[in-house]
Amino acid sequence: MSGAALQSPRELLAARGELGPDVIAVRCGGRIVDLHTGVPGDSEVRPIRRGDPDGLEIIRHSTSHVMAQAVQRLFPGTQVTIGPAIEHGFYYDFSPPEGVKFTDQDLGRIEDEMRRLMKADLPFRREVLPREDVRALFGKMGERFKLELVDAIPEGREISIYRQGDAADPGGDWLDLCSGPHVPSTRHLGVVKLTSVAGAYWRGDERNPMLQRIYGTAFATEADLKAHLQMLEEARARDHRKLGKELELFLFDESAPAMPFFLPRGAFVYNQLVAYVRDLYQEHGYQEVITPQIFHPSLFETSGHLQNYRENMYFPATSEDLAGTPAEGAEPVHVQKPMNCPSHCLIFGQRRRSYRELPWRIADFGRLHRFERGGVVHGLTRVRSFSQDDAHIFCAPEQLRDEALAFNRLLFEVYRAFGFEHLEVKLALRPERRVGDDALWDTAENTLRGVLQESGLTFEELPGEGAFYGPKVEFHVKDAIGRSWQLGTIQLDYALPERFDLEFVGADGKSRRPVMLHRAILGSLERFLGIYIEHVAGKFPVWLAPEQVILVTVSENQVEYARRVQSELRAAGLRVELDDGPDKLGAKIRSARLRRVPFVGVIGEKEAQAGAIAPKGSDGKDLGAMPVAEFQSRLLALARPPRAGAAGG
């Protein structure tokens, strides 16, 4: 560490002539520091401006503090909890006094108070205090949630608070437990919009008190805010929960919380995705296995899941298990699998294997169950029961590079086939709770880092975000309206082969330890489907759509001909429905469009006489009358599942 005296980044930038009016923080040695926090005087600091991505995150974080200050002014007695910046804005969770419930009508009042605070140019000030002083401070304020947060900070770690307002005005000074950074003062904040009110359990655990969460967003300019609000409007129209109900794809019921019921149309799409992946497995040398749902706990003790993942696991019981009263802290009798990897290790180790069998790629669509807290489940994108396009590759260490490179190529091609063109790659590194020694983690992390570099990929490193058994690469896609979602992953694991004592016989006749790759492209099929529904706004491509065309008749005179066309197209393997009811043609077309069917085939007297059909695309574009055989040929071409590397029809 440098022995230079501390100076504020503001002073360092001013000395270099780089302290412009739009500078709100600096990047110093890989971390972001606000302008008033001291750093060694010989530090390299790079200015962060209001319009920079890092600057926007700081603005949103500081705006969440201003929102909390405004709420406590307007609703005295409200306790504050946490208020982070998130991808598209910020939120803050509150515990208001009994009988007070925030509504959408309150958001305008809170916004007005926030603007008054922003206009007042209140400075942010950072203070580092001893733990006992911080506890005394929040105890005096009656902030019990803050006391809980203070107690959770590890001993020896620095504790800081941020104040905003005039220190000389007891009523105007507001403070929060926070590590920062923040803008210099409230005048540096941009335009703000509070968007919604929701319930949220304290720390995402339904056993904890229910809080009230206010969401908002902030931008440097009015134009940026307007564009974002338009995106939110589009997101609401594309919400997969809304479309799932309208298109009769899936439903949820309290009889099985956070576990989806797929209706016939949704089950068809789901099974098409599975069939698509199965075809890829055939082409790329994967073999499919089927494994049990319920296991003896010893398997997951060996894998390390019981020790490191217990809070997310289900422990089913039989009537025999429940006959007696289990002792406090008794170990479970059964485990419902949250992951496939332990059973795949068991399969690999069932017999002696040769190097000639490697790489050995096995896939499993088995249903998995993970207990997600009630505060974090969300439609199909965060559920408790799901399947993955899950596969594991057992290989010799020298085969690892080629296998990882091949997987990366396949993944990028599949995403392009589904129309995901913009990807971000992140390398998640060792977490605090993990299995395996540091030497194994060093090797694993360096191997994945090297594969990404060799693939020519730009990537971000995420310290502490790896799985407990190994580092992982995360692949994030951007959907049609610019939102980022994590889908695929590849995880390098030296630990599980070690824990299960897996071996193969090498070319030299000696026993060797395999390396294990955990990999998925779509990831959870439920999650992928939720994301994809929103990406395409419910308008599935022809190969994936439950119905590929709906035939509509102009009058009852064309019904017999329309039924013959339906039979002919169905015989060719196409999915065709017929609306030959008494409704007017316009109503029939509107009904078909509401179901997001790729094509509507209009059949009037002219088409019936000519042996033709007049198709319209899902966008309403009239393709003109054409012979049935020509339409069939076009539809069959679009009905083929996409090849990896080609856009789907």
Secondary structure, DSSP 8 states (H G I E B T S, - for coil): ---S-EE-HHHHHHHHT---TTEEEEEETTEEEETTS-EETT--EEEEETTSHHHHHHHHHHHHHHHHHHHHHHSTT-EE----EETTEEEEEEE--TT----HHHHHHHHHHHHHHHHTT-BEEEEE--HHHHHHHHHHHT-HHHHHHHHHS-TTS--EEEEES-TT-TTT-EEEE------SBGGG--EEEEEEEEEEEGGG-TTS-EEEEEEEEEESSHHHHHHHHHHHHHHHHH-HHHHHHHTT-EE--TTSTT--EE-HHHHHHHHHHHHHHHHHHHHTT-EE----SEE-HHHHHHHTHHHHSGGG-B----HHHHSS---TT---S-EE-S-SHHHHHHHHTTS-EEGGG-SEEEEE---EE----TTT-BTTTB-SEE-EEEEEEEE-GGGHHHHHHHHHHHHHHHHHHTT---EEEEEE---SS-SS-HHHHHHHHHHHHHHHHHTT--EEEETT-SBTTB-EEEEEEE-TTS-EEEEEEEEEESHHHHHTT--EE-TTS-EE--EEEEEEEEEEHHHHHHHHHHHTTT---TTT-S-SEEEEESSGGGHHHHHHHHHHHHHTT--EEEE-SSS-HHHHHHHHHHTT-SEEEEE-HHHHHHTEEEEEETT--B---EEHHHHHHHHHHHHS---TTS---
